């Protein structure tokens, strides 16, 4: 409602509506902040640990007496694991920035809920801020997972066929 002189009944309803909108937006903002930290911790932890362990394992195999066959497999899997670690870190960074931007957009909406000159229509729409970064982070995460998995499978096949 954006009328200049609302009736007392309408005024009370509008205040109650805007208060409820602010509370719901605040809950949404809190969930986004929680998702941000959870996403960073869990995704990064798993991708980095998997890739770093694979990198260490392949390094150990290459330092041993029996080389991986074919010869190019060792360096290729080291690169695969190395890039997987790098992309996992980029994924964590982009996800953090993305969720931070989404949370800031929701914070702005919370402020709009108290502004009588603004309508509350569309206030619960999906956040637009950070969407591209989120997609880029997901792409990095998937590429990291594929590189780590591919490297693991390649080393496994090489070890089984030795």
C-alpha positions in Angstrom: 0.0 0.0 0.0 1.4 3.4 -1.0 -1.4 5.8 -0.3 -0.5 9.0 1.5 -3.4 9.1 4.0 -4.5 5.5 4.8 -7.5 4.9 7.0 -6.6 3.8 10.6 -7.8 0.2 9.9 -5.8 0.0 6.7 -2.8 1.6 8.4 -2.8 -1.1 11.2 -3.1 -3.9 8.6 -0.2 -2.4 6.6 2.0 -2.2 9.7 1.2 -5.8 10.6 1.9 -6.9 7.0 5.2 -5.1 6.8 6.3 -6.4 10.2 5.5 -10.0 9.1 7.4 -9.4 5.8 10.4 -8.0 7.7 10.4 -11.1 10.1 10.3 -13.5 7.2 13.0 -11.7 5.3 15.2 -11.7 8.4 14.7 -15.5 8.7 15.6 -15.9 5.0 18.7 -13.7 5.5 19.8 -15.8 8.5 19.4 -19.0 6.5 21.4 -17.7 3.6 24.2 -16.8 6.0 24.1 -20.3 7.5 24.1 -21.8 4.0 27.1 -19.7 3.0 29.3 -20.9 5.8 28.1 -24.5 5.6 28.6 -24.6 1.8 32.1 -23.2 2.2 33.2 -25.6 4.9 31.7 -28.8 3.6 32.2 -28.5 -0.2 35.7 -27.1 0.1 36.7 -29.6 2.8 35.7 -32.6 0.8 37.0 -31.5 -2.6 40.3 -30.3 -1.2 40.9 -33.4 1.0 40.1 -35.8 -1.9 42.3 -33.9 -4.4 45.2 -33.3 -2.0 45.1 -37.0 -0.8 45.2 -38.1 -4.5 48.0 -35.7 -5.2 50.0 -37.1 -2.3 49.2 -40.7 -3.3 50.3 -40.2 -6.9 53.5 -38.4 -5.7 54.2 -41.4 -3.5 53.6 -43.8 -6.3 55.9 -41.9 -8.7 58.6 -41.8 -6.0 58.4 -45.6 -5.7 60.1 -48.3 -7.7 57.2 -49.2 -10.1 56.3 -46.3 -12.4 52.7 -45.9 -13.5 52.1 -47.0 -17.1 51.9 -45.4 -19.5 54.6 -42.9 -18.5 52.4 -39.8 -19.0 49.8 -41.0 -16.6 51.7 -39.9 -13.4 52.2 -36.3 -14.5 48.7 -36.1 -16.0 47.1 -37.3 -12.7 49.2 -34.9 -10.7 48.0 -32.1 -12.9 44.4 -33.4 -12.5 44.6 -33.4 -8.7 46.4 -30.1 -8.6 43.8 -28.3 -10.8 41.1 -30.1 -8.7 42.4 -28.5 -5.5 42.7 -25.1 -7.2 39.2 -25.2 -8.6 37.8 -26.4 -5.2 39.3 -23.3 -3.6 37.9 -21.1 -6.3 34.5 -22.8 -5.8 34.6 -22.0 -2.1 35.5 -18.4 -2.7 32.8 -17.9 -5.4 30.2 -19.5 -3.2 31.1 -17.3 -0.3 30.9 -14.1 -2.4 27.7 -15.3 -4.0 25.9 -16.0 -0.7 27.2 -12.8 0.8 25.7 -10.8 -2.1 22.4 -12.7 -1.8 22.3 -11.9 1.9 23.0 -8.2 1.2 20.2 -8.2 -1.3 17.8 -9.7 1.3 19.1 -7.1 3.8 18.1 -4.4 1.3 14.7 -5.9 1.0 14.3 -5.9 4.8 14.9 -2.1 4.7 12.3 -1.8 1.8 9.7 -3.6 4.0 9.7 -0.5 6.3 9.6 2.0 3.5 6.0 3.1 2.9 6.8 4.5 -0.5 7.8 1.0 -1.7 5.5 -1.9 -2.6 6.1 -5.3 -1.0 5.2 -7.0 -4.2 7.9 -9.4 -5.3 9.9 -8.9 -2.1 10.2 -12.7 -1.7 11.4 -13.3 -5.3 14.6 -15.3 -5.7 17.7 -13.1 -5.2 19.4 -11.9 -8.3 22.6 -10.8 -6.7 25.4 -13.4 -6.8 23.5 -15.7 -9.1 26.2 -15.7 -11.8 29.0 -16.2 -9.2 27.0 -19.1 -7.7 26.8 -20.8 -11.1 30.5 -20.2 -11.8 31.3 -21.7 -8.4 29.2 -24.7 -9.1 30.9 -25.2 -12.5 34.3 -25.0 -10.7 33.1 -27.5 -8.1 31.9 -30.0 -10.7 35.1 -29.7 -12.8 37.1 -30.2 -9.6 35.1 -33.3 -8.7 35.4 -34.7 -12.3 39.2 -34.1 -12.3 39.6 -35.8 -8.9 37.4 -38.7 -9.9 39.1 -39.1 -13.3 42.5 -39.0 -11.8 41.5 -41.5 -9.2 40.1 -43.9 -11.8 43.1 -43.5 -14.0 45.5 -44.4 -11.2 43.3 -47.3 -10.1 43.2 -48.7 -13.6 47.0 -48.3 -14.0 47.6 -50.0 -10.6 45.3 -52.9 -11.4 46.9 -53.5 -14.9 50.5 -53.5 -13.6 
